Amino acid sequence: MVSLVLTSSDIFRALFLALSVVWLLSDLAFAKHAGITRHYKFDIKMQSVTRLCQTKNIVAVNGQFPGPRIMAREGDRLLIKVVNHVKYNVTIHWHGIRQIRSGWADGPAYVTQCPIQTGQSYVYNFTLTGQRGTLFWHAHISWLRATLYGPIVILPKKHASYPFPHPYKEVPIVFGEWWKADTETIINQAMATGGAPNISDAFTINGLPGPSYNCSAKDTFKLKVKAGKTYLLRLVNAALNDELFFR
C-alpha cells in the first residue's frame, strides 16, 4: 500500500500549473481571432490652403486637409506615430474609441497626456475592442481641431459580414467649419474677452465649402455614382460648435 502526502507547496505548484494551462489556452483562443497591428505616421506641419478666394496657412497632417483616413478592423492594434513640426503643442484624440487599458492614448491635453511639443513625437498605442463603424480623430488642444481631423473606419473582423448587403462603395463624408481668420487668434481673443468666439465663414464637406458661398463654386465635393449601385456614406461631424443635419 502506497500513501501519498501532499504539502502546501505541492498544492500551490499544481494550482499554479493548472491556472497557467487555462491562461495559455484562453490566450491561444484569443490570438486565433485577434487582429493585426497597423502602423500610421502623422507628420504635423503647416500647409497653405485656399478657400473662399483666400489663402492661409493651416495645421495639417501629411499635407492633407482633412487629414488621412484610418482604416482598420475590429480587434486590430493601432500604432500611430505623431511627429510635431509646428510651433503649437499638439495632441490627437481618437473620438469614440474605447481606450481599454490604454487611457494614456486617449489624447486630451493635460488630462491623459502632456502635449507633444515642437520637434517631439509620441506613439499612440491602442486596440480596437468590440467596436466597428465610423468614428474620427481630431486635435484635442486649443482650436487646432478646426483643421486637424480625419475619419476612422473600423471594418468588421475578417469573415464577419455587415448587418446589411455589402455596399458597392464606401465614402466618408466629413463635415467641418472654415474660418478666413487664423483660428488660434480667434479662440485667444474669445478667452481674453470672455465672449463667444466668432462664428465660422463656411461649413465644409470633406474640407470644401461648396457653391452656396461666394467664390467657392469650384471648391465643391462631388461624388460620381452609378445607377442601381448601393453606396455607404460614413458621416462625421467634425465641426467645432454646431450640430449639423444632412439629407
N, C-alpha and C positions, 0 to 999 in steps of 0.2 A: 504494500500500500504506500502510495506516494502522497505526501502532503505538500500543498503549495501555500507559501506565505508571501503576501504582497505588502510591501512597505508603502508608506505615503508617497515616497519618492517614485516608486514604480507606478503607482496610480496616476501621479501627476504626468509622468512621461507618456503613459498610454493615452491619457486625456488630451495632452498636447498633440500627439501624433494624429489622433482622430480628428481634432479640430483643424490641423494642418491639411489633412486629406480633403475635408469638406471645403475649406477655403480654396484649395488648388482646383478642385472640380468646379466650383462656382466661378472661379476666375477664368478657367478654360471655357466654360459655357458663355461667359460674358464676352470673352475675346472672339468667339466664333461669330457673334452678332455685332461686335464693335465696329466703328467706322475707321476711317483713315485720318492721318494728320495732313492738314492743308496749310501751306505756308503763303503768307502775303507780306508785302513790304509797302508801307506808306511813306513816301518822301513828301514831307510838307514844305512847300515853297510858295513864293509869291508868283502869281500868274496874271498876265494882262488880259482882261476880258472886256468886250464891248457889248453893251446892251442899251437900248433906248438912245442910240446915237451918241453914247458917251462911253469913253474908255477909262477904266480904272484898274488898279492892282488889287487882287483879292488873294486870300489864303486858300490854297487848293492842294489836293492830293494827287501826286503823279501827273501834274499838269492837266487834270481833268476837272470839269465843273458841269454837273455834280460829280462827286468822286466815284471811284471804281466800285463795281458791284461785287459783293462777296457771295460766292456760290459754294454751298456745302450740302451734306446730307445729315439727317438726324443721326446722332451718335458720333459724328466727326469731331476731331480735335482741331482747333484753330490756333496757329501761332502767327501773330500779326506784329511785325516789327515796325514801329513808328519812329521815324527819324525827323527831328525838328530842325529845319533850316531857316526859320523865320525869327523875327525879333520878339514874338509873343511866346509866353508859356502856353503849352498845349496839352490837352488830354483828349482821349476818344472814349465815348460811351457807346456801348452796344445795346441800343434801346430795345428792351423787351427780353433780352437774353437772360435766362435763369442762371445766375452765377452760383452753381452748386459747388461749394468748397473752393471757389476761385474768386472770392469777393474783391481781391486786390486787382482783378482785371476789369472791374465794372466801369471805372473811368471818371466819376465825378471828382473834380479837382478839390483838394484839401478835405475830402471826405473818405475816399477809399485809396487815394494815391496822391503823392506830390506831383505837381505838373512836370511835364518834360521840358526842360529848359533849352534855350537856344544851343544848338550844336550837340545835344544829347539825344539818346534814343531809349526806347523801352519796348519790351516784347510782351504783348498781351497773350495770355495762355489760358484757354478755357475750352470746355467740351459742350457740344450742343446736345443736351439731355432732355428727352421727352418733348421735343418741340419740332414743328415743321410749319412752313408757311412763309409769310413775308414780314420782315422787320427792317430796321435801318440803323445805321451808325451815324453819329454826329459828334462834333466837338462839345466838350462839357466844361467850358471855362469862358467867362465873359460872353461876347456875342460872336465868337468865331464860328458858331454853328450856323450863322447866316449863309456861309458858303462852304463850310466843311461838313459835308453829309453825303450819304450814298445808301443804296439799298442792300439788304441782306436777304438772300433767297435760300431757304432751308428746304431741300427736297426730301421726300420720304426715303427711308432706308432702301437699299438695293432689293429688288424683287418685291417691294411693297407697292401697292397701287394707290393712285389718287382716289379720293372719295367721289369721283365723277369721271366721265370719259376723258382720256388724256387729250389735252388741247393740242392743236396744230402748232401753236407758237405761244410763248410766254413773254410778256412785255412789262417791264417796270414803268410805272407812271408816278414820278416823284414830284409832289407839289412843294414849292418854295416861295420865297419872297426876295425882291430885289430893291436895293436902295442905291440911288445915284451917289449919295454921300458915303463916306467911309463909315462902316457900321461901328467900329470901335469908338470913333469920335461921337457918334450918336448916343451910344449907351453911356459913355463917360459924362456927357452933358446931362443926360437924364439923372444919373446918380448924383451929380453935383447940385442939381436944382430940386431934386425930389419929385419932379413931374414925370409924366408918361413919356416914353421915347417917341420920336417922330415915326409916323406910320410909313410903311414901305411905298415905293413908287410903282410897284407892279407885283402881281403874282406870277409865278412861273410854273411851267410843266417841263420837267427834265431840264431845268436851267434856262428855258426860253419863255419870254413873256407873251408871245402870240400877237395876233393882229388887232387886238382891242385897244392897244396903246399906240400913241404917236411914235412914228419912226421905228416900228418893230415888225412890219409886215413880213420881212424875210426871217425874222427870229421866231419861227413857229415850229413846234414839234409836229411832225407828220408821220402817220403810221399807214403804210400801204397794206391793204388786206385783200384776201381772195374770197370771192363769194362762196358760201357754203362751208367755210372753214371756221373752227372754233378757236377763239383767242382768249387766253387768260391774262387779264390786266392785274398786275400786282401794285395796288395803290398804297402810297406812303405820303403822309402829311408831314413834311419837314419844315413847314413854316414856323416862324418863331412865336407869333402871338395870335394866331387866328384858327378857328375851326372852319374847315372848308368842305364844300359839298361838290359832288361830281356826278354827272349824268351823261 
